Amino acid sequence: MKKVGIHDASFYLPSIYVDIKDLALKRDIEYEKLTKGLGLNKMSFPDCDEDSASFAANALIKLIDSNQINPNEIGRIYLGTESALDSSKPTISYAVEIVEEILEESYGKNCFKNTDIVDLTFACVGGVDALQNCLDWVRNGKQRKSIVIASDQAKYELSSTGEYTQGSGAVAFLITENPDLIEISDTWGIATKGVGDFFKPRRTFNKIDLFREVSKLLSKEINDESALKILNSSNSKFWSDTNSKVEVFKEEPIFDGQFSNESYQERILEALNHYDNQKQTNFFKNWQHLIFHLPYAYHGRRMIFKKWLSWITKSGEVDKLYKEVGNESDRKLFLKKASKSKLYLDFVKNKIMPGEIASSEIGNMYSASIFMSLLSLLSHAYQNQIEITNDKVGFISYGSGSKAKVFQGIVQSGWKKQIKRLKLFEILKARKKINIEVYEKLHKNQISNPLTSDKNVVKLSNIESGEFNLGLRRYKYNKK
């Protein structure tokens, strides 16, 4: 069977960030809990003229430029996102439109004319869904090329328990035969169960109730009958709309953190079992590296702990753990000691930690999180001159709602050449810190003038307000 996988990668991150230490101080949260407990250092946050489409466009144009790709050779560009900008028009269409404008001089107008584009949405696993789809498409053709992008902004309510895990950005992969970076095997473990651990519903408000609330703010009491009479005679586009409900979409989700953790753990264990049933695998010994979807940097190491216990038991190495922490007479105490044991921490250091580094500096990227974890692993290996060619990487992905997918990658001999030019850690260090006051204004959409003037990047230009283009987003490319 032919080799298919990731030939090259690119990424885009906003050039501003929030320091978790500043946020902890403002919210009166113990900083050690966030940094040592969850692995959080910084939080990537977008400027007022950035969104999931501009992230995706920037990652796409960087991937094309670095590989001198002829856009006419790309058969598919699939985007995984849960930060969609429209309920109908796919977010990737916004990104492709502006990238076509940028490439027009070199490749002609509408250079992606014959490229299939689509968004795939399943919370944080949408990017992996896009990856699997494009891998299959390349594998079932001849010399096909596709691009997978994962682009998101993780945004939570201010002062919520999810706030300090926020992050944003995009990662793009070029999918080809005989890849330079990593080959992806064709065995996939999947587990699905419909649950409500995390979601972004359409929220509705009764228009009369809303009008009465506004009246109260103006120190005027009004009953339902009078409110309805005023609304029916209004010429306002907003108030005269015939729908009795006002529909509101918010980027901030409704979630149950504990339930989501339980769902994550259940699905990944089911997916691992499904994978093993298809291709018997000693995950503990055969996979040199583990890459996770990371809602926060240390999430993967917490979710895999109990599975690690079963792995070392099955492999006959559990006696080493008993020798270090004692027996299981008190199960709760034993698990606590085992999770902090040198045996487990060595496992984390060797197989998980390199993939956590970037997450600590960025935060949750939703669908792009697991992809950034891979880039973190590869960048760490390159920076520290660690040879990982032919190493097997286990990917453990999860999306709320809920679904997990498990698959395997094998690092290829050309990985150093491709990773060298990414400069992930250098770019992370070059970002600009913003203070909490500015961050909160950005979060509340109270800033309309961009804080940054980055060059050679795509930014949101304006949102149309005409009769036939109301709400349509336009983008521009800020050249040098």
C-alpha positions, 0 to 999 in steps of 0.5 A: 500500500502506498505511503500517504501522510503529511508532507509539510505544515504551517501555522498562524498565531495572533501576534498578541497574548495574555500572560496567565500570571496577570490573569490569575492575579486579576481573577484572584486565582492561585497562579501555581494552580494554573501553571504547575497544575494545568501547564498554562503560561500564556494565552493567544488572543486575536486582535479585533480584525482577526477571526477563524477565516483570517487565521486559516487564510494566513496558514494556507498562504504560508503553506503554499509559499513555503512549498511553491505549490501550484494551487491548480494542483490542489484537489481539496482544501478541507477546514476543521473548525467550530468557530464558523462565521456563517450558518451557510457559507463555509468559513473556508470559502472566505479564506480561499477567496482572499488567498486567490486574490493574493495569488492572482498575479502568479497563478491567474484569477480563481486559481482554486477553481477546481478545488473542492472546499468544505468545513467539517465541524465536530467540536475539537475533532473536526480537524482530524475528521478533515485529515482522515477524509483527505488522507483517504482521498489522496490514498485512493487516487494517483499523485493527488494533493490536498490541504487540511486546515484547522482554525479556531478561537477558544473563547469563554465567558470572562471569569468562567472556569474556562477563561484561562484555557482560551487560545486561538490560531490555525495549523495547515497540512499538505497531504501527499503521497510519499510525505517528507514529514509523517506517514499516517497509517490507515487504521483508525480507532473511533468511538462516538456517543451523543452527549451534551458536555459542551455546545454552542446553542442558538439562544433566543429571547422573547422580543417583548420581554427584551423591549420591556427590559430596555424600557426599565433601563430608561426608568419606564414601566410598560406592559405587554400589550403596550409593548406589542403595540409599539413594536408593531408600529415601529419602522426599526429593522430590528424591532419591526422584524416579524419573528417574536424571538430574538436569536442570539449566537454566542461564541462562548460555549455552555459546558460542564467541565467535569462531565466533559473530562469524563466523556473525553476519557471514556471516548478515548479508551473506547477508541483505543480498544477499537483500534486494538481490535482492528490492529493489535498494538502494544501502545505502551511499547510501540508508540514512542510519542503520544499526541493529544487534543489539549484543552489545556497543556497537561490534559492529556497526561491526566486523561491517559493515567488510568490507561497507563496503569493498565498498560504497565500491569499488562506488560508486567512492569506494575511491580516497579510501581508497587516498589516505588509507592506501595500496594493498593490497600487504599485505592484513592491514596495509591492512585494519587501517589502513582500519578506523581510517581517517578515511573509515571513522570518519566513516561510523561517526560519521554512520551507526552511532554514535548507535545505540551510545550506549545500548548502552554504558550498558546492555550486551547486551539480547539480543532487545531490543538492536536495538530499544534501538539504535533508541531510542538513535538517535532520542533522540540526534537529538532531544537534539541537534536533528538533523532526521531526518524521512524518513531511511531506517534500515537494520535489521541483526538477528542471532540465534545458531543462526543467523538474520539479518533485514534490513529498512528503516524510514523516520522519520515526521514525528511522531517528535519528539513520541513520543521527547520523553517517553521521556527515555532518557538521563535515565533512564540517568543516574538509575540507582544503581551497585552494587559488585562484591561486591553484583553477584556475590552477585546473580549467584549468587542469594545475595541475597533481599531487594531492593536497590531499592524502586522505585515504580510498577513490577512486581516478582516477588512470590513463587514458589509451592511447593504441590503443584499450583503448584510453581514458578509465579511471582507478581508484584505492582505496587509503587504509590506 
